[in-house]
């Protein structure tokens, strides 16, 4: 058996040979790119890649075919990445984005729920000078923005404990709105009930489904029956109207005080660290220098490796994905779209090249927004 140092020395020498061959290959890739820019043609030609794989695998031992296939696919993918970036750098108009000015100080903002809901407070933190108007549902917020009744709406998209708010993502896609801001708010739930109620007298707790999930261990521990409401502040308002010591709301302390409830117990979240991310939605796509996050949705062909291939593109550009989740396609059973958030800015060349490549190679790609991410005081 050879000494490990000798083996590593040979590997280093081989890697230098591979490097030289890689540089020669990328030079040819650039020539192909220039040819296609002059004469037309798609960067991704599946038939060409299939032919290359078939040819190159003929002389590979069976036990190494998968490994070599992975190496070839990666080499071809980074070659395409190089072409897309070069094309867009030379011809920026290849990626046409209708970017509009962003209104940082809207006169009015709509949110779902009632005053003193977490959405109301998030809207106040995002747009302190705007008049805030409560709507019955998140869909009402989207429709108002879509119809031009208001320019900005604020809705929740994700909680650190309960996860993604799927309905809001579905509404983003359904109504074609865009994200202009993102704000992370610390959530502190309390148990609030009418005067004289105690933890022992309470039998039911009412709140939004997300809030109930964020407190499910607390609810189970006390043997309470959970009842879903459209909003935490709506729950507080309704419990105040009923004046029943057996019923309580899980809501913010601000909501409890506003609707005249007594706070029976504070900090009832199952997790001490409990935050919700809210977004502002508008009709227009915008981008500014201080944006740090980009969101998009894409669908992929139903073939082996399509999701891996799409996600690998992000790694090729050195991009950090901060969120990914899937949602079923309405008209195509057992097929899915993928919502992805990543660190980036639509004004950045790398971000634009990444998006251009996804648009060229995925079945469907839509940008949902480029925006800054703010956060309130982290103190819990």
C-alpha positions as CSV (number, residue, x, y, z in Angstrom):
1,X,0.0,0.0,0.0
2,X,1.4,3.4,-1.0
3,X,1.9,6.2,1.6
4,X,-1.0,8.7,1.8
5,X,1.4,11.6,0.9
6,X,2.4,9.9,-2.3
7,X,-1.3,9.4,-3.2
8,X,-2.2,12.9,-2.4
9,X,0.7,14.2,-4.5
10,X,-0.7,12.3,-7.5
11,X,-4.2,13.6,-6.9
12,X,-2.8,17.2,-6.8
13,X,-1.1,16.6,-10.1
14,X,-4.2,15.1,-11.7
15,X,-6.3,18.1,-10.4
16,X,-3.8,20.5,-12.1
17,X,-4.4,18.6,-15.4
18,X,-8.1,18.8,-14.9
19,X,-7.7,22.5,-14.2
20,X,-5.9,23.1,-17.5
21,X,-8.5,21.0,-19.4
22,X,-11.3,22.9,-17.6
23,X,-9.8,26.3,-18.8
24,X,-9.6,25.0,-22.3
25,X,-13.2,23.7,-22.2
26,X,-14.4,27.1,-20.9
27,X,-12.6,28.8,-23.7
28,X,-14.6,26.7,-26.1
29,X,-17.8,27.4,-24.2
30,X,-17.2,31.2,-24.7
31,X,-16.8,30.6,-28.4
32,X,-20.1,28.7,-28.5
33,X,-21.7,31.5,-26.6
34,X,-20.4,34.1,-29.1
35,X,-21.6,32.0,-32.0
36,X,-25.1,31.7,-30.4
37,X,-25.3,35.4,-29.7
38,X,-24.5,36.1,-33.4
39,X,-26.5,33.4,-35.1
40,X,-29.2,32.7,-32.4
41,X,-29.8,29.5,-30.5
42,X,-30.6,28.3,-26.9
43,X,-27.9,27.8,-24.4
44,X,-29.5,24.7,-23.1
45,X,-29.8,22.0,-25.8
46,X,-31.0,18.8,-24.0
47,X,-30.4,16.6,-27.1
48,X,-26.8,17.8,-27.3
49,X,-26.2,17.0,-23.6
50,X,-27.9,13.6,-23.9
51,X,-25.7,12.8,-26.8
52,X,-22.5,13.8,-25.0
53,X,-23.5,11.8,-21.9
54,X,-24.2,8.7,-24.0
55,X,-20.9,9.0,-25.9
56,X,-18.7,9.7,-22.9
57,X,-20.2,6.9,-20.8
58,X,-19.4,4.1,-23.2
59,X,-15.9,3.5,-21.9
60,X,-16.6,4.0,-18.2
61,X,-16.8,1.0,-15.8
62,X,-20.4,0.4,-14.6
63,X,-19.5,1.0,-11.0
64,X,-18.3,4.6,-11.9
65,X,-21.0,5.6,-14.4
66,X,-23.1,7.5,-11.9
67,X,-20.1,9.3,-10.5
68,X,-18.9,10.3,-14.0
69,X,-22.5,11.3,-15.0
70,X,-22.6,13.6,-12.0
71,X,-19.3,15.1,-13.0
72,X,-20.3,15.7,-16.6
73,X,-23.7,17.2,-15.6
74,X,-22.0,19.6,-13.3
75,X,-19.4,20.6,-15.9
76,X,-22.1,21.2,-18.5
77,X,-24.2,23.2,-16.0
78,X,-21.4,25.5,-15.0
79,X,-20.6,25.9,-18.7
80,X,-24.2,27.1,-19.3
81,X,-23.9,29.4,-16.3
82,X,-20.9,31.0,-17.9
83,X,-22.8,31.5,-21.1
84,X,-25.8,33.1,-19.5
85,X,-23.8,35.5,-17.5
86,X,-21.7,36.5,-20.6
87,X,-24.9,36.9,-22.7
88,X,-26.6,39.1,-20.1
89,X,-23.5,41.2,-19.5
90,X,-23.2,41.9,-23.2
91,X,-26.9,42.3,-23.9
92,X,-28.8,43.3,-20.7
93,X,-32.1,43.7,-22.6
94,X,-32.3,39.9,-22.8
95,X,-33.8,40.1,-19.3
96,X,-36.7,42.6,-19.5
97,X,-38.0,43.6,-16.1
98,X,-40.6,46.2,-15.6
99,X,-39.1,47.8,-12.5
100,X,-41.1,50.7,-11.1
101,X,-40.3,53.3,-8.4
102,X,-41.1,52.1,-4.9
103,X,-43.4,54.1,-2.5
104,X,-41.6,54.1,0.8
105,X,-44.2,56.3,2.5
106,X,-47.7,55.3,1.4
107,X,-50.6,57.3,2.7
108,X,-52.6,54.2,3.6
109,X,-51.9,50.5,4.3
110,X,-54.4,47.7,4.5
111,X,-53.9,44.6,6.7
112,X,-56.0,41.6,7.6
113,X,-57.7,41.4,11.0
114,X,-58.6,44.1,13.5
115,X,-56.7,46.9,15.3
116,X,-54.0,45.6,17.7
117,X,-53.5,42.4,15.6
118,X,-49.9,41.5,14.9
119,X,-50.4,42.5,11.3
120,X,-51.6,45.9,12.4
121,X,-48.5,46.3,14.6
122,X,-46.2,45.1,11.8
123,X,-47.8,47.6,9.4
124,X,-47.2,50.4,11.9
125,X,-43.5,49.4,12.2
126,X,-43.1,49.2,8.4
127,X,-45.0,52.4,7.6
128,X,-45.3,54.6,10.7
129,X,-46.8,57.6,8.9
130,X,-49.5,55.7,7.0
131,X,-53.1,55.3,8.0
132,X,-53.8,51.7,8.7
133,X,-57.1,50.1,7.6
134,X,-58.3,46.6,8.8
135,X,-59.7,44.1,6.3
136,X,-61.7,41.0,6.9
137,X,-59.2,38.6,5.3
138,X,-55.9,38.4,3.6
139,X,-57.7,37.9,0.3
140,X,-59.5,41.2,0.8
141,X,-56.1,42.8,1.3
142,X,-54.9,41.4,-2.0
143,X,-58.0,42.4,-3.9
144,X,-57.9,45.9,-2.6
145,X,-54.2,46.3,-3.8
146,X,-55.0,44.6,-7.1
147,X,-57.9,46.9,-7.8
148,X,-56.0,50.0,-6.9
149,X,-58.0,50.8,-3.8
150,X,-54.8,51.0,-1.9
151,X,-51.2,50.8,-2.9
152,X,-49.8,48.6,-0.1
153,X,-51.0,45.7,1.9
154,X,-49.3,43.9,4.8
155,X,-49.7,40.2,5.4
156,X,-47.8,37.4,7.3
157,X,-45.9,34.7,5.3
158,X,-43.9,32.7,7.8
159,X,-43.6,32.0,11.5
160,X,-40.4,30.7,13.2
161,X,-42.5,28.1,15.1
162,X,-45.6,27.2,13.0
163,X,-43.9,27.6,9.6
164,X,-45.2,28.9,6.3
165,X,-48.5,30.7,5.8
166,X,-49.4,28.8,2.6
167,X,-52.6,30.8,1.9
168,X,-50.6,34.0,1.4
169,X,-48.2,32.4,-1.0
170,X,-51.1,31.1,-3.0
171,X,-52.6,34.5,-3.1
172,X,-49.3,36.0,-4.3
173,X,-49.4,33.7,-7.3
174,X,-53.1,33.9,-7.8
175,X,-53.3,37.7,-8.0
176,X,-49.9,38.5,-9.4
177,X,-48.7,41.0,-6.7
178,X,-45.2,41.7,-5.7
179,X,-43.2,41.9,-2.4
180,X,-41.7,45.4,-1.7
181,X,-40.7,45.0,2.0
182,X,-40.2,42.3,4.6
183,X,-40.4,42.8,8.3
184,X,-39.7,40.3,11.1
185,X,-41.7,40.8,14.3
186,X,-41.4,39.2,17.7
187,X,-44.6,37.5,18.7
188,X,-45.6,37.4,22.4
189,X,-48.9,35.7,23.0
190,X,-51.0,36.0,26.2
191,X,-54.2,34.3,27.5
192,X,-56.9,37.0,27.7
193,X,-60.4,36.6,29.1
194,X,-63.3,38.6,30.6
195,X,-63.0,39.9,34.2
196,X,-63.0,37.2,36.8
197,X,-61.8,34.4,34.5
198,X,-58.9,32.2,35.7
199,X,-56.7,29.5,34.2
200,X,-59.0,27.0,35.9
201,X,-62.3,28.5,34.7
202,X,-61.2,28.6,31.1
203,X,-62.2,25.6,28.9
204,X,-61.8,27.0,25.4
205,X,-59.1,29.1,23.7
206,X,-59.8,31.0,20.5
207,X,-57.3,32.3,18.1
208,X,-55.9,32.2,14.5
209,X,-54.7,28.7,13.5
210,X,-51.1,29.8,13.4
211,X,-51.3,31.2,16.9
212,X,-52.9,28.0,18.1
213,X,-50.0,26.0,16.6
214,X,-47.5,28.3,18.3
215,X,-49.1,27.5,21.7
216,X,-50.2,23.9,21.1
217,X,-48.1,22.4,24.0
218,X,-49.4,25.1,26.4
219,X,-53.0,24.3,25.2
220,X,-52.5,20.6,25.6
221,X,-50.9,21.0,29.1
222,X,-54.0,22.9,30.4
223,X,-56.5,20.7,28.6
224,X,-58.1,23.6,26.7
225,X,-60.2,23.1,23.6
226,X,-58.8,25.1,20.7
227,X,-61.1,27.0,18.3
228,X,-59.9,28.7,15.2
229,X,-60.7,32.3,14.4
230,X,-59.7,34.5,11.4
231,X,-57.3,36.6,13.4
232,X,-55.9,37.0,17.0
233,X,-57.4,40.4,17.4
234,X,-60.8,39.1,16.1
235,X,-60.6,36.4,18.7
236,X,-60.0,39.0,21.4
237,X,-62.8,41.2,20.2
238,X,-65.3,38.3,20.1
239,X,-64.3,36.9,23.5
240,X,-64.9,40.4,25.0
241,X,-68.3,40.5,23.5
242,X,-69.3,37.1,24.9
243,X,-68.2,37.9,28.4
244,X,-67.9,34.1,29.2
245,X,-65.3,33.1,31.8
246,X,-64.9,29.7,30.2
247,X,-63.6,31.2,27.0
248,X,-60.3,33.0,26.3
249,X,-58.4,34.4,23.5
250,X,-54.7,33.9,22.5
251,X,-53.7,37.3,21.3
252,X,-51.3,40.2,21.9
253,X,-51.3,42.1,25.1
254,X,-52.2,45.2,23.1
255,X,-55.3,43.4,21.7
256,X,-56.3,42.3,25.2
257,X,-56.1,45.9,26.5
258,X,-57.8,47.4,23.5
259,X,-60.9,45.2,23.8
260,X,-61.2,45.3,27.5
261,X,-60.0,41.8,28.4
262,X,-57.9,40.8,31.5
263,X,-54.6,39.2,30.8
264,X,-54.7,35.9,32.6
265,X,-51.2,34.8,31.7
266,X,-48.4,36.2,29.5
267,X,-45.7,34.5,27.4
268,X,-47.7,31.4,26.5
269,X,-45.7,30.6,23.3
270,X,-44.3,27.1,23.3
271,X,-41.0,28.5,22.1
272,X,-39.3,31.5,23.7
273,X,-38.0,32.5,20.3
274,X,-41.2,33.2,18.3
275,X,-41.2,35.5,15.3
276,X,-43.4,36.1,12.3
277,X,-42.2,37.5,9.0
278,X,-44.6,40.0,7.4
279,X,-44.4,41.3,3.8
280,X,-45.8,44.4,2.1
281,X,-47.5,43.6,-1.3
282,X,-47.9,46.0,-4.2
283,X,-49.0,45.9,-7.8
284,X,-45.5,46.8,-9.2
285,X,-42.1,45.1,-9.2
286,X,-39.5,47.4,-7.6
287,X,-35.8,47.3,-6.7
288,X,-33.5,49.6,-4.8
289,X,-29.8,49.6,-3.8
290,X,-30.6,48.6,-0.2
291,X,-32.6,45.4,-1.1
292,X,-31.1,42.3,0.4
293,X,-33.6,39.6,-0.5
294,X,-35.3,38.3,-3.7
295,X,-38.3,36.0,-3.9
296,X,-39.5,33.9,-6.9
297,X,-41.7,31.0,-7.8
298,X,-40.8,28.3,-10.4
299,X,-42.1,25.1,-11.8
300,X,-40.0,22.3,-13.2
301,X,-40.4,19.5,-15.7
302,X,-41.4,16.2,-14.0
303,X,-38.1,14.4,-14.7
304,X,-35.3,12.9,-12.6
305,X,-32.9,15.6,-11.3
306,X,-34.9,18.7,-12.3
307,X,-35.2,20.1,-8.8
308,X,-31.6,19.3,-8.0
309,X,-30.5,21.0,-11.2
310,X,-32.4,24.1,-10.4
311,X,-31.2,24.3,-6.8
312,X,-27.6,23.7,-8.0
313,X,-27.8,26.8,-10.1
314,X,-28.0,28.9,-6.8
315,X,-24.9,27.2,-5.5
316,X,-23.1,27.9,-8.8
317,X,-23.7,31.6,-8.3
318,X,-22.7,31.5,-4.6
319,X,-26.2,32.5,-3.5
320,X,-27.6,31.7,-0.1
321,X,-31.2,30.4,-0.2
322,X,-33.1,31.5,2.9
323,X,-36.4,29.7,2.2
324,X,-37.8,27.0,0.0
325,X,-41.2,25.3,0.1
326,X,-43.5,23.6,-2.4
327,X,-47.2,24.1,-3.1
328,X,-49.4,21.9,-5.3
329,X,-50.4,23.1,-8.8
330,X,-54.2,23.6,-8.9
331,X,-54.7,22.1,-12.4
332,X,-52.0,19.5,-12.3
333,X,-52.4,16.9,-9.6
334,X,-49.2,15.7,-7.9
335,X,-47.2,18.5,-9.6
336,X,-45.7,21.4,-7.6
337,X,-44.4,24.9,-7.8
338,X,-41.5,26.0,-5.6
339,X,-41.3,29.3,-3.7
340,X,-37.7,30.3,-3.1
341,X,-36.2,33.3,-1.2
342,X,-32.5,34.1,-1.5
343,X,-30.0,36.7,-0.6
344,X,-29.8,39.1,-3.6
345,X,-30.8,42.3,-5.3
346,X,-32.4,42.7,-8.8
347,X,-30.0,45.5,-9.5
348,X,-27.0,43.0,-9.1
349,X,-25.5,41.4,-12.2
350,X,-25.2,38.0,-10.5
351,X,-28.8,38.0,-9.3
352,X,-30.1,39.0,-12.8
353,X,-28.0,36.3,-14.5
354,X,-29.2,33.7,-12.0
355,X,-32.8,34.6,-12.7
356,X,-32.2,34.7,-16.5
357,X,-30.8,31.2,-16.4
358,X,-33.8,29.9,-14.3
359,X,-36.2,31.6,-16.7
360,X,-34.5,29.9,-19.7
361,X,-34.3,26.4,-18.1
362,X,-37.4,26.0,-15.9
363,X,-40.9,25.4,-17.1
364,X,-42.1,28.6,-15.4
365,X,-40.3,31.3,-13.4
366,X,-41.9,34.4,-11.9
367,X,-40.1,37.1,-9.8
368,X,-42.1,37.9,-6.6
369,X,-40.0,40.8,-5.4
370,X,-36.7,42.4,-4.5
371,X,-36.8,44.0,-1.1
372,X,-35.1,45.0,2.2
373,X,-35.6,42.9,5.3
374,X,-36.1,44.8,8.6
375,X,-36.5,43.5,12.1
376,X,-37.8,45.0,15.4
377,X,-36.1,44.7,18.7
378,X,-35.0,41.1,19.2
379,X,-35.7,41.3,23.0
380,X,-38.3,38.7,24.0
